[in-house]
């Protein structure tokens, strides 16, 4: 199969009460690990390539590798630019064949965020590319006590409908107490805010930042209306632990570490495919 936008799957997830995972990937071992997990229990999934990777010289070669591996699957998978920092970067991703793009204008004014998001949508939709934006601001877990616990940056439900109508985006990342990276204090998720926004719009809602939440917290988030969850820090920690265990066994060579990385990706991603309810949906 070829790569395919996640639009239809996210609409289905929003209606049926499960969430599609985006797993961030940075090299071929990570790609292979995610695909092993998806093949073990086929379901909709997104290979997420972070904006920083687009600054590297190998981004076109890396993208070509993802496209080739995706073509070997028996079902479609999506490839998404994660946290694009400009309209031009999202345009570049579209030119490379990405099925979906995210523009992160969460630090801009609402008006600027709408203007740039709408410009991206104008190019994306004729190509069949899905567009995600962020309204509110999801900060870092390392400073969670200074923002999340104080409800700073939370998405204002009263402007969500206007934002979606004027921008035309297909998916919306919201801030409701979630944070990128690990939480340094107890997460305070406002699930009522998620319910409120979900009840007002049919646009699939997205959660960025959740590593450190337990499985039941994730299931509660999905039940309240989140249809897409980005996940990376937990995979990174699992991979580091697996590679450390490999080193402690002694006599390890490079291939032992790359195998450990792939296995950690596969095991962790399969677990969260099941927790989010996406596993087996193909």
ABEGO torsion letter per residue (X at the ends): XBBBBAAAAAAAAAAAGBBBBBBBBABAAAAAAAAAAAAABBBBBBBBBBAAAAABAAAAAAAAAAAAAAAABABBBBBBBBGBABAAAAAAAAAAGBABBBBBAAABBAAAAAAAAAAAAAAAAAAGBBBBBBBEBBBBAAAAAAAAAAGBGBBBAAAAAAAAAAAGBABBBBBAGBBBEBBABBBBBBAAAAAAAAAABABBBBBBEABGBBAAAAAAAAAAGBABBBBAAAAAAAAAAAAAAAAAAEGBBAAAAAAAAAAAAAAAAAAAAAAAGABGAX
